[in-house]
Every structure is written in structure tokens, then in C-alpha cells.
């Protein structure tokens, strides 16, 4: 199933073709490393996730031991790789696009070889939310860098890698065209989006469909599987636990929306606990939120191994 997910998770079954959505997570937990944070999250929600997302810099050894563990334990690795370096320096998109830049070329080639050597399906985002990172260059330079990275990976035989282009939700539809590398270079189209509520009117409550509708409308007709690559919501301390503007209701609205948007083939939850109620992105930020998230996790629509239609 995860091989199918790497190119889209429409499931052919005897009863017909059923479109489902994979559930993923980037799980953080204080003083807990990988993979324990992920398995703890899975215990919390009552199921294993389909996608395990991690973040890296261009000179990190990615994919590495964690991605191999992820793949060998039945999950699909999703890695985000920026042009930043572990030293704090950055490799600009113009340099990454230049095959004559020795340092950049060596880093890109090493990434491509490691992807091939992983030997398992993997989703790769090159420079997530690029429109918010102009220090690396212009949209045209990003597009050139993206195409070069994908071209090198394909030349190295990294056919197990599916390339996921991702802007933050605020980029749709306003700047998406300028940053899009083109259908030939993109396997999945993705976005990230959060309900950054801090109290009206400073940062008003935004529902799941209101955050992602512009992305969906821009992307749905492009013939690519769609992915919400990172998502979460704040709590609302001014609302009852299951009120209309509560986190629990927000999560239930997310499930209702996904069921009506079958092109969205994956959703990755950011599980990041915090003492700040407005930035506690965890699935269990309240008992009501956890109950709602367990409902989402148990939904047939998010069961990509199911053998009968929902």
C-alpha cells in the first residue's frame, strides 16, 4: 500500500475504486527522541500513522537511519530538505541550480545517491514554504533549483523518490504560479496551514476549510495527488470544549472536509506540545481535542488499508 501511496493512494478493490487519505505526523515530545516520540503519538491516538515527516538541512545525512527504520516498520518517510546548512550558512537556490558550483553539486548528488540507496518509497519536499524564505533567492531561482535537484535524483536512479512541492497556504492562489516548477517536475502538490488563533481580532479563528480552500481550488484540477504536509490548530480558551469555535470542532470539520475533497491523499499532523495554549499544537491539548482526533484517526476515510468502501 505504501508503494501505491508514493504516487497517490487511490485503492482498487472489488467493490470499486475508493479514494482515501493517509494519516501522517511529525511528532515532537520534550526530552524524547526519534522514534520514541512517534510511537508515543501513535499510542495516544490508537493507531500507527502512514507517513512520518522529518526536517533536514542539505548537508544532513538524509535519508538516514530514521528513514530506514520508518520504511522497514511500514510507514512512508516524508523528508523536507532546505538549502540551509548545519553550520547556519545557506546555499542559495541560484547556487543549487548551477551544475558548476562544486559545493552545491556535491551536496545535491549525495542527497540523490542516499535516496536511491534507501531502497524504499520516500516522499521528498525540497525547501518547504519557499515563498516565505526569500533570503535564498527569487521564485525563478527556486524553480531552477527544484528542477535541477529532481533532474539529478532521476539521473542517479532514485526512482523510489516522489517529489512533493509545497507552499504555505497563504501562497494560494496569489503567488503559487510563480513558484510552481511545472507538472513534469512535480509528483505531489502540497501545502501547510495552521489555525493561528490568539484571540479576535488579533488573529481570528479560521476553520479548516477556510484555510485550505484556496489551495484545493488551485491544485485539484492538476492531475496530481494533494497533500496537507503540516497542519494543526490552537485551542480556544474562550469557547466551550465542543463549541463551534473549539479545537475539537475544528478537527471534526477537518474530517468532514477531507471526505469531500478526495484529491487530498494525505494529511500530516504537527504534534508539538507547548505550555502556551495558543501554540499547543498537540493532538491532546485538551480531552475534547484528543477525542475528536481519535475519531479522525479511526475514520474509514483515513484507513488506506481498508478492503471495503467507507
Secondary structure, 3 states (H helix, E strand, C coil): CHHHHCCCCEEEECCEEEECCEEEEEEEECCECCCHHHHHHHHHHCCCCCEEEEEECCCCCCCCHHHHHHHHCCCEEEEEECCECCCCCECCHHHHHCCCCHHHHHHHHHHHHHHHHHCCCEEEEECCCHHHCHHHCCHHHHHHHHHHHHHHHHHCCCCCEEEEEEEEHHHCCCCHHHHCCCHHHCCEEEEEEEECCCECCCECCCCHHHHHHHHHHHHCCCCCEEEEEEEEECCCCCCCCCCCCCHHHHHHHHHHHHHHCCCEEEEEEEEECCCCHHHCCCCCCCHHHHHHHHHHHHCHHHCCCCCCCC
